[in-house]
Amino acid sequence: MKIRWREHELTLATLVGLILLSGYFWRLYHFTSLQIESTYRACFTARLVDFNLYRNVVLPDIGMGVLLYLSYLFINRVTIPRLFRDKKNALVNSAEMQTGPAVRKPLITKDFRKYLWFIIPVSLIILILGIGFNIAAYLQNECYFIYPGFTFFPGNGSHPMPLLDLSSGFRLSLNIVLLYALYAAVREITIALIERGGIKKAYLVLVCNQVTAFLVIYLSIPIFAAVFRVTHDGDLISGYFTIIIPIFLVFLSNTYWLFPLTERHPFFGSHIIVRLLISTFLATLTSLLFPFFEGFRAGILGTWGIQLFAVTPVTWLYFQQRKDKILQFRGIEKALVKSTADLQFLRSQINPHFLFNSLNTLYGTALQEHADRTAEGIQKLGDMMRFMLHENNLDFIRMDKEIEYLKNYISLQKLRTQSSPSIIIEENINEHNCNHTIAPMLLIPLVENAFKHGISLKESSWIKISLDCTDKEIVFKVRNSMHPVQEHDPEKETSGIGLKNVMDRLKLIYPGRHRISVTGDEKEFSVQLVILPK
């Protein structure tokens, strides 16, 4: 699903532009000669300056509107996309900056050119808009400047009439562009955060699109009413701004957050009711921005009552109609994360490089002594591969199966590193009380990362692994020394499963029933995982 914030913003800008343009011509069409005289012509008539409605009114107004809209299109369709183009390549280049100064210099040059290309067009837009504002101001106020001795660049400042402030147009254009640049920065940062939302990305995109689509309609209606003077009732306008925003906030929170929880908790239970009271009250507080009801208490209680007894039942009916689709969407999201995790397991958990090293180690062992140790190593490797093919396809397995795989993996790694006395591998796996079930391959990524980043055949290295179980908890700890990945390491480009994937699986499989703590510096890295099994 795609974030449509920019598209909805463009729709709103275009719609507002069309409303303002239509309203402008509608007012001109209904203007009488007397209204034109009092509104536009009076100054020109008093100063004996020729007046032309199209030159002095229509052209400046329409021209500046079109110029602003074209500037908006250029910034959003050309300038900003160019700034964020090849974002993935930029991230790759940022990672490559760590390899040395030789890579860093071209990157800085490229970034400098990119930002320079952004600054120059924006500066030109400010210049063009400033010139446009000055020309429009001159045409609209031409009656003040047509007199003997007028000049745009006075030398002695002795002119009897007000002079055109040439800097005003540029100040106005600068303020407009800076304000929009601030908004655009917030927009792009928000979009970037949503796109990095992990397993919640699809849901965040859905909510974001709902909000921006709502704002298109919500803002267009009062603008249309104001331009075409549909109503002059101030209470009606105040009520519109007071009630609609809280209603929409309750709609979002109920439909996409609160009501899906009823799959696991009763609707009239404290888990739902408390959250409903808090969420509707917080939404009600937004009504204080445009108080429709008289008095503070009446405004709060009245709007809160609407949220609880009118909006909530309606949103419940809406949720029931879309319930299957929403829950199916959540199920697809979970299945996608699980499938991605399974694919990454198959690709990287036991990678060809590790198998190659293990087999070489076993071969070297066979040359040194009898086949007992070699057979043991081959058996462990076979058990691991059997686990990968069979047990890993299940949603949950017994803890003894996970522990067996974990021990086999550690044993094989010890065979690979036992020739280096400076490498210390300590394991304290306590199987007592480990009678729980667990999602397969949930612990091994932490150990894999420890061996990947914590072992150096040239420097002193250590890894400490511990596992303890109680009746309620599974506590798993991994600590390791840290070493930079060498340039020639074949695993440099492979990141394994990674902590992010583990965290994503934990959020899906053990929501609210796990704790993970990650700490580290240049010398040591530590992960502690606590799981409350089902």
C-alpha positions as CSV (number, residue, x, y, z in Angstrom):
1,M,0.0,0.0,0.0
2,K,1.3,3.4,-1.0
3,I,1.3,6.6,1.2
4,R,-0.9,9.1,-0.6
5,W,-0.2,12.1,1.5
6,R,1.4,14.0,-1.4
7,E,-1.4,13.0,-3.8
8,H,-4.1,14.1,-1.4
9,E,-2.2,17.4,-0.8
10,L,-2.1,18.1,-4.5
11,T,-5.8,17.3,-4.8
12,L,-6.5,19.7,-2.0
13,A,-4.3,22.5,-3.5
14,T,-5.9,22.0,-6.9
15,L,-9.4,21.9,-5.4
16,V,-8.9,25.0,-3.3
17,G,-7.4,26.8,-6.3
18,L,-10.4,26.0,-8.5
19,I,-12.8,27.1,-5.7
20,L,-11.0,30.4,-5.3
21,L,-10.8,30.9,-9.0
22,S,-14.5,30.1,-9.5
23,G,-15.5,32.3,-6.5
24,Y,-13.4,35.1,-7.8
25,F,-15.1,35.2,-11.2
26,W,-18.5,34.6,-9.5
27,R,-18.0,37.7,-7.4
28,L,-16.8,39.8,-10.4
29,Y,-19.8,38.7,-12.4
30,H,-22.2,39.8,-9.7
31,F,-20.4,43.1,-9.0
32,T,-22.4,46.2,-10.0
33,S,-20.8,49.3,-11.4
34,L,-21.3,51.0,-8.1
35,Q,-19.4,48.2,-6.3
36,I,-16.6,48.2,-8.8
37,E,-16.3,52.0,-8.4
38,S,-16.2,51.9,-4.6
39,T,-13.9,48.8,-4.4
40,Y,-11.4,49.4,-7.2
41,R,-11.9,52.5,-9.3
42,A,-12.3,55.2,-6.6
43,C,-8.5,55.8,-6.1
44,F,-7.9,55.9,-9.9
45,T,-10.7,58.3,-10.5
46,A,-9.6,60.6,-7.7
47,R,-6.1,60.8,-9.1
48,L,-7.1,61.0,-12.8
49,V,-5.4,57.8,-13.6
50,D,-6.8,55.4,-16.3
51,F,-8.4,52.3,-14.8
52,N,-8.9,48.9,-16.5
53,L,-10.6,46.1,-14.6
54,Y,-8.6,43.4,-16.3
55,R,-5.2,45.1,-16.1
56,N,-5.5,46.5,-12.6
57,V,-7.5,43.8,-10.9
58,V,-8.0,40.5,-12.8
59,L,-4.5,40.1,-14.2
60,P,-2.6,40.7,-10.9
61,D,-5.0,38.5,-8.9
62,I,-5.2,35.6,-11.3
63,G,-1.6,35.9,-12.3
64,M,-0.3,35.6,-8.7
65,G,-2.7,32.7,-8.1
66,V,-1.4,30.8,-11.1
67,L,2.2,31.7,-10.3
68,L,1.8,30.4,-6.7
69,Y,0.2,27.2,-7.9
70,L,2.9,26.6,-10.6
71,S,5.6,27.2,-7.9
72,Y,3.9,24.6,-5.7
73,L,3.9,22.1,-8.5
74,F,7.5,22.7,-9.4
75,I,8.6,22.3,-5.7
76,N,6.7,19.1,-5.2
77,R,7.0,17.5,-8.6
78,V,10.6,18.4,-9.5
79,T,12.7,19.9,-6.6
80,I,11.7,17.7,-3.6
81,P,11.7,14.4,-5.6
82,R,15.1,15.2,-7.0
83,L,16.4,15.8,-3.4
84,F,15.2,12.4,-2.3
85,R,15.9,10.5,-5.5
86,D,18.0,7.3,-5.2
87,K,17.4,7.2,-1.5
88,K,18.4,3.6,-1.3
89,N,21.6,4.2,-3.1
90,A,22.3,7.0,-0.7
91,L,21.9,4.6,2.2
92,V,24.3,2.2,0.6
93,N,26.8,4.9,0.1
94,S,26.4,6.0,3.7
95,A,27.3,2.5,4.8
96,E,30.3,2.5,2.4
97,M,31.6,5.7,4.0
98,Q,32.9,3.5,6.9
99,T,35.4,1.8,4.6
100,G,37.7,4.9,4.4
101,P,38.3,8.4,3.1
102,A,38.5,7.3,-0.5
103,V,34.8,6.6,-0.6
104,R,33.8,9.5,1.6
105,K,35.0,12.3,-0.7
106,P,32.8,11.4,-3.8
107,L,29.8,11.0,-1.5
108,I,30.2,14.5,0.0
109,T,30.6,15.9,-3.5
110,K,27.5,14.1,-4.7
111,D,25.5,15.3,-1.7
112,F,26.8,18.9,-2.2
113,R,25.6,18.9,-5.8
114,K,22.3,17.5,-4.8
115,Y,21.6,20.1,-2.2
116,L,23.0,22.8,-4.4
117,W,20.5,21.7,-7.1
118,F,17.8,22.0,-4.5
119,I,18.9,25.5,-3.2
120,I,19.2,27.1,-6.6
121,P,15.7,26.3,-7.9
122,V,14.1,27.3,-4.6
123,S,16.1,30.6,-4.7
124,L,14.8,31.2,-8.2
125,I,11.3,30.6,-7.1
126,I,11.6,33.1,-4.3
127,L,13.0,35.6,-6.8
128,I,10.3,35.0,-9.4
129,L,7.5,35.2,-6.7
130,G,9.0,38.4,-5.3
131,I,9.0,40.0,-8.7
132,G,5.5,38.8,-9.3
133,F,4.2,40.2,-6.0
134,N,5.9,43.5,-6.8
135,I,4.4,43.7,-10.3
136,A,0.9,42.7,-8.9
137,A,1.2,45.4,-6.2
138,Y,2.2,48.0,-8.7
139,L,-0.7,47.2,-11.1
140,Q,-3.3,47.1,-8.2
141,N,-2.0,50.4,-6.8
142,E,-1.0,52.1,-10.0
143,C,-3.0,55.2,-9.0
144,Y,-0.4,55.9,-6.3
145,F,2.6,55.9,-8.6
146,I,1.4,57.7,-11.8
147,Y,2.5,61.3,-11.1
148,P,5.3,63.6,-12.3
149,G,8.7,62.7,-11.0
150,F,7.8,59.1,-9.9
151,T,10.6,56.7,-10.0
152,F,11.2,53.2,-8.7
153,F,14.6,54.2,-7.4
154,P,14.3,57.6,-5.7
155,G,17.4,59.6,-5.1
156,N,16.4,62.2,-2.6
157,G,13.3,60.7,-0.9
158,S,11.3,64.0,-1.5
159,H,8.4,62.5,-3.4
160,P,5.0,63.6,-2.0
161,M,3.3,60.2,-2.7
162,P,4.0,56.7,-1.2
163,L,6.7,54.8,-3.1
164,L,6.6,51.2,-4.1
165,D,8.5,49.1,-1.5
166,L,10.5,46.8,-3.8
167,S,11.6,44.6,-0.9
168,S,8.1,43.8,0.3
169,G,7.4,41.3,-2.5
170,F,10.6,39.4,-1.9
171,R,10.0,39.4,1.9
172,L,6.5,38.0,1.3
173,S,7.8,35.3,-1.1
174,L,10.6,34.3,1.2
175,N,8.2,33.9,4.1
176,I,5.8,31.8,2.0
177,V,8.6,29.5,0.8
178,L,10.2,29.1,4.2
179,L,6.8,28.3,5.8
180,Y,6.1,25.7,3.2
181,A,9.6,24.3,3.4
182,L,9.1,23.7,7.1
183,Y,5.8,22.0,6.5
184,A,7.3,19.9,3.7
185,A,10.2,18.8,5.9
186,V,7.7,17.6,8.6
187,R,5.7,15.8,5.9
188,E,8.8,14.0,4.4
189,I,10.1,13.1,7.9
190,T,6.7,11.7,8.8
191,I,6.5,9.7,5.6
192,A,10.0,8.3,6.1
193,L,9.1,7.2,9.7
194,I,5.9,5.5,8.4
195,E,7.8,3.7,5.6
196,R,10.2,2.4,8.3
197,G,7.3,1.2,10.5
198,G,8.3,-2.4,10.3
199,I,5.4,-4.8,10.7
200,K,3.1,-1.8,11.4
201,K,3.9,-0.1,8.2
202,A,0.8,-1.2,6.3
203,Y,-1.5,-0.1,9.2
204,L,0.3,3.2,9.5
205,V,-0.1,3.8,5.8
206,L,-3.8,3.0,6.0
207,V,-4.3,5.5,8.8
208,C,-2.2,8.2,7.2
209,N,-4.2,7.9,4.0
210,Q,-7.5,8.1,5.9
211,V,-6.3,11.2,7.7
212,T,-5.1,13.0,4.6
213,A,-8.2,12.1,2.5
214,F,-10.4,13.3,5.4
215,L,-8.5,16.7,5.5
216,V,-9.1,17.2,1.8
217,I,-12.9,17.1,2.3
218,Y,-12.8,18.7,5.7
219,L,-10.9,21.8,4.6
220,S,-12.6,22.1,1.2
221,I,-16.1,22.5,2.7
222,P,-15.5,25.6,4.8
223,I,-13.4,27.2,2.1
224,F,-16.2,26.6,-0.4
225,A,-18.7,28.0,2.1
226,A,-16.6,31.1,2.7
227,V,-15.8,31.8,-0.9
228,F,-19.4,31.5,-2.1
229,R,-20.9,32.8,1.2
230,V,-23.1,29.8,1.7
231,T,-23.8,30.7,5.3
232,H,-23.3,33.7,7.6
233,D,-24.2,31.8,10.8
234,G,-21.2,32.0,13.0
235,D,-22.5,29.3,15.4
236,L,-22.8,26.8,12.5
237,I,-19.3,27.4,11.4
238,S,-18.0,27.2,14.9
239,G,-19.9,23.9,15.4
240,Y,-18.4,22.5,12.2
241,F,-14.9,23.0,13.5
242,T,-15.8,21.9,17.1
243,I,-17.5,18.6,16.4
244,I,-16.0,17.2,13.2
245,I,-12.4,16.8,14.3
246,P,-13.2,14.9,17.6
247,I,-15.6,12.7,15.6
248,F,-13.0,11.8,13.1
249,L,-10.3,11.1,15.8
250,V,-12.7,8.8,17.6
251,F,-13.5,7.1,14.3
252,L,-9.8,6.4,13.7
253,S,-9.0,5.2,17.2
254,N,-12.2,3.0,17.4
255,T,-11.9,1.4,14.0
256,Y,-8.2,0.7,13.7
257,W,-7.1,0.4,17.3
258,L,-9.8,-0.2,19.9
259,F,-12.4,-2.4,18.2
260,P,-9.9,-5.0,16.8
261,L,-9.0,-5.7,20.5
262,T,-12.4,-7.1,21.0
263,E,-11.2,-10.3,19.3
264,R,-9.3,-11.1,22.5
265,H,-11.2,-9.0,25.1
266,P,-14.9,-8.6,25.8
267,F,-16.3,-5.2,24.7
268,F,-17.8,-4.4,28.1
269,G,-14.7,-5.5,29.9
270,S,-12.4,-3.0,31.7
271,H,-9.7,-3.6,29.1
272,I,-11.9,-2.0,26.4
273,I,-14.1,0.4,28.4
274,V,-11.2,2.2,30.1
275,R,-9.5,2.7,26.8
276,L,-12.7,3.9,25.2
277,L,-13.3,6.5,28.0
278,I,-9.7,7.8,27.7
279,S,-9.5,7.9,23.9
280,T,-12.9,9.7,23.5
281,F,-12.0,12.2,26.3
282,L,-8.7,13.0,24.6
283,A,-10.4,13.5,21.3
284,T,-13.0,15.8,23.0
285,L,-10.2,18.1,24.2
286,T,-9.6,19.2,20.6
287,S,-13.1,20.8,20.7
288,L,-11.7,23.5,23.0
289,L,-9.9,25.0,20.0
290,F,-13.3,26.2,18.7
291,P,-15.8,26.2,21.6
292,F,-19.3,25.7,20.3
293,F,-21.0,25.1,23.6
294,E,-21.3,27.8,26.1
295,G,-19.1,27.3,29.1
296,F,-16.1,25.1,29.6
297,R,-17.9,22.2,31.4
298,A,-20.8,22.2,29.0
299,G,-18.4,22.1,26.0
300,I,-16.4,19.2,27.4
301,L,-19.3,17.1,28.7
302,G,-21.5,17.8,25.7
303,T,-18.9,16.8,23.1
304,W,-17.7,13.8,25.2
305,G,-21.3,12.6,25.4
306,I,-21.6,12.8,21.6
307,Q,-18.4,10.7,21.2
308,L,-19.6,8.0,23.7
309,F,-23.3,7.7,22.9
310,A,-23.5,8.7,19.2
311,V,-20.2,8.3,17.5
312,T,-19.1,5.1,19.2
313,P,-22.2,3.0,18.2
314,V,-21.9,4.3,14.6
315,T,-18.2,3.4,14.4
316,W,-19.0,0.0,15.9
317,L,-21.5,-0.7,13.1
318,Y,-19.0,0.5,10.6
319,F,-16.3,-1.8,12.1
320,Q,-18.7,-4.7,12.0
321,Q,-19.2,-4.2,8.3
322,R,-15.5,-4.0,7.6
323,K,-14.4,-6.3,10.4
324,D,-13.5,-9.2,8.1
325,K,-11.4,-7.0,5.8
326,I,-9.6,-5.3,8.7
327,L,-8.8,-8.5,10.5
328,Q,-7.9,-10.2,7.3
329,F,-5.6,-7.3,6.6
330,R,-3.9,-7.8,10.0
331,G,-3.6,-11.5,9.3
332,I,-2.0,-10.9,5.9
333,E,0.4,-8.5,7.6
334,K,1.4,-11.2,10.1
335,A,1.7,-13.9,7.4
336,L,3.9,-11.6,5.3
337,V,6.3,-11.0,8.2
338,K,6.4,-14.7,9.0
339,S,7.0,-15.6,5.4
340,T,9.8,-13.1,5.2
341,A,11.3,-14.4,8.3
342,D,11.1,-18.0,7.2
343,L,12.7,-17.0,3.8
344,Q,15.6,-15.2,5.6
345,F,16.1,-18.2,7.8
346,L,16.4,-20.5,4.8
347,R,18.8,-18.1,3.1
348,S,21.0,-17.1,5.9
349,Q,20.7,-19.2,9.0
350,I,23.1,-21.9,7.9
351,N,24.8,-20.2,4.9
352,P,27.1,-21.9,2.4
353,H,30.1,-20.2,4.0
354,F,29.4,-21.7,7.4
355,L,28.8,-25.2,5.9
356,F,32.1,-24.9,4.0
357,N,34.0,-24.0,7.1
358,S,32.3,-26.7,9.1
359,L,33.1,-29.4,6.5
360,N,36.7,-28.2,6.2
361,T,37.0,-28.4,10.0
362,L,35.6,-31.9,10.0
363,Y,37.9,-33.0,7.3
364,G,40.9,-31.6,9.2
365,T,39.8,-33.4,12.3
366,A,39.5,-36.7,10.5
367,L,43.1,-36.3,9.4
368,Q,44.3,-35.7,12.9
369,E,42.6,-38.6,14.7
370,H,40.1,-41.4,14.4
371,A,36.7,-40.8,12.9
372,D,34.8,-40.5,16.2
373,R,34.8,-36.7,16.4
374,T,34.2,-36.4,12.7
375,A,31.2,-38.6,13.0
376,E,29.9,-36.6,15.9
377,G,30.3,-33.3,14.0
378,I,28.6,-34.7,10.9
379,Q,25.8,-36.1,13.1
380,K,25.3,-32.6,14.7
381,L,25.2,-31.0,11.3
382,G,22.7,-33.5,10.0
383,D,20.5,-32.9,13.1
384,M,20.6,-29.2,12.4
385,M,19.6,-29.6,8.8
386,R,16.8,-32.0,9.8
387,F,15.5,-29.4,12.2
388,M,15.6,-26.8,9.5
389,L,13.6,-29.0,7.1
390,H,10.9,-30.2,9.6
391,E,10.6,-28.5,12.9
392,N,11.1,-25.0,11.5
393,N,7.8,-25.2,9.6
394,L,5.8,-25.5,12.8
395,D,4.3,-22.5,14.6
396,F,5.5,-23.7,18.0
397,I,7.9,-26.5,19.0
398,R,9.0,-28.0,22.4
399,M,11.8,-26.2,24.1
400,D,14.0,-29.3,24.1
401,K,14.0,-29.2,20.3
402,E,15.1,-25.6,20.2
403,I,17.8,-26.3,22.8
404,E,19.1,-29.3,20.9
405,Y,19.5,-27.2,17.8
406,L,21.1,-24.4,19.8
407,K,23.6,-26.9,21.3
408,N,24.5,-28.4,18.0
409,Y,25.1,-25.0,16.5
410,I,27.4,-24.0,19.4
411,S,29.3,-27.3,19.2
412,L,30.0,-26.9,15.5
413,Q,31.2,-23.4,16.0
414,K,33.5,-24.6,18.8
415,L,35.0,-27.2,16.4
416,R,35.7,-24.4,14.0
417,T,37.4,-22.1,16.6
418,Q,39.0,-24.6,19.0
419,S,42.4,-24.2,17.3
420,S,42.5,-20.6,18.6
421,P,43.3,-20.6,22.4
422,S,42.4,-16.9,22.5
423,I,38.7,-17.6,21.8
424,I,36.6,-18.4,24.8
425,I,33.1,-19.7,24.4
426,E,31.0,-20.3,27.5
427,E,27.6,-21.8,27.6
428,N,25.3,-22.3,30.5
429,I,22.1,-23.8,29.2
430,N,19.9,-25.0,32.0
431,E,17.2,-27.3,30.7
432,H,15.5,-27.7,34.0
433,N,11.8,-26.4,33.9
434,C,12.1,-25.8,30.2
435,N,8.9,-27.6,29.5
436,H,7.4,-24.8,27.4
437,T,6.8,-24.4,23.7
438,I,8.4,-21.7,21.7
439,A,8.4,-20.3,18.2
440,P,11.2,-22.1,16.3
441,M,14.4,-20.4,15.4
442,L,13.8,-17.5,17.8
443,L,16.9,-17.8,19.9
444,I,19.5,-18.9,17.3
445,P,19.7,-15.6,15.5
446,L,21.1,-14.0,18.6
447,V,23.8,-16.6,18.9
448,E,24.5,-16.4,15.2
449,N,25.1,-12.7,15.4
450,A,27.3,-13.2,18.5
451,F,29.6,-15.6,16.5
452,K,29.5,-13.4,13.5
453,H,30.6,-10.2,15.2
454,G,32.2,-11.5,18.4
455,I,34.8,-13.9,17.0
456,S,38.2,-12.9,15.6
457,L,40.8,-15.5,14.8
458,K,43.5,-12.8,15.3
459,E,42.3,-11.1,18.5
460,S,41.1,-12.3,21.9
461,S,37.4,-13.0,21.7
462,W,34.7,-14.4,23.9
463,I,31.1,-15.4,23.9
464,K,28.9,-16.1,26.9
465,I,25.5,-17.8,26.4
466,S,23.0,-18.6,29.1
467,L,19.5,-20.0,29.2
468,D,17.2,-20.5,32.2
469,C,13.5,-21.4,32.5
470,T,11.0,-21.0,35.2
471,D,7.3,-21.9,35.3
472,K,6.4,-18.5,33.8
473,E,9.5,-17.3,31.9
474,I,12.2,-18.2,29.4
475,V,15.3,-16.1,30.0
476,F,18.0,-16.1,27.3
477,K,21.2,-14.0,27.5
478,V,24.0,-13.6,24.9
479,R,27.1,-11.5,25.5
480,N,30.1,-11.2,23.1
481,S,33.2,-9.2,22.3
482,M,33.0,-6.9,19.4
483,H,35.3,-6.9,16.3
484,P,34.8,-5.0,13.0
485,V,34.0,-7.1,10.0
486,Q,37.1,-7.6,7.8
487,E,37.1,-6.6,4.2
488,H,37.8,-10.1,2.9
489,D,35.1,-11.8,5.1
490,P,32.7,-13.6,2.7
491,E,29.9,-12.9,5.2
492,K,30.5,-9.1,5.1
493,E,27.4,-8.5,2.9
494,T,25.2,-11.0,4.8
495,S,23.5,-9.7,7.9
496,G,21.8,-12.9,9.0
497,I,18.4,-12.7,10.6
498,G,19.2,-9.7,12.6
499,L,17.7,-8.2,15.8
500,K,15.0,-6.3,13.8
501,N,13.5,-9.5,12.4
502,V,13.6,-11.1,15.8
503,M,11.8,-8.1,17.3
504,D,9.2,-8.2,14.6
505,R,8.5,-11.9,15.3
506,L,8.3,-11.2,19.0
507,K,5.8,-8.4,18.5
508,L,3.6,-10.7,16.4
509,I,3.9,-14.0,18.3
510,Y,4.3,-12.7,21.9
511,P,2.6,-9.3,22.0
512,G,2.9,-7.9,25.6
513,R,4.6,-11.1,26.7
514,H,8.2,-10.5,26.0
515,R,11.0,-8.1,27.0
516,I,14.2,-7.6,25.1
517,S,17.2,-5.5,26.2
518,V,20.0,-4.6,23.8
519,T,23.2,-2.9,25.0
520,G,26.6,-2.5,23.5
521,D,29.6,-0.4,22.7
522,E,32.8,-0.9,20.7
523,K,34.1,-3.7,22.9
524,E,31.0,-5.6,24.1
525,F,27.5,-6.4,22.8
526,S,24.8,-7.9,25.0
527,V,21.2,-9.1,24.4
528,Q,18.8,-10.3,27.1
529,L,15.5,-11.8,26.0
530,V,12.6,-12.7,28.4
531,I,9.6,-14.6,27.0
532,L,6.4,-15.4,28.8
533,P,5.4,-18.5,26.9
534,K,1.8,-19.4,26.2
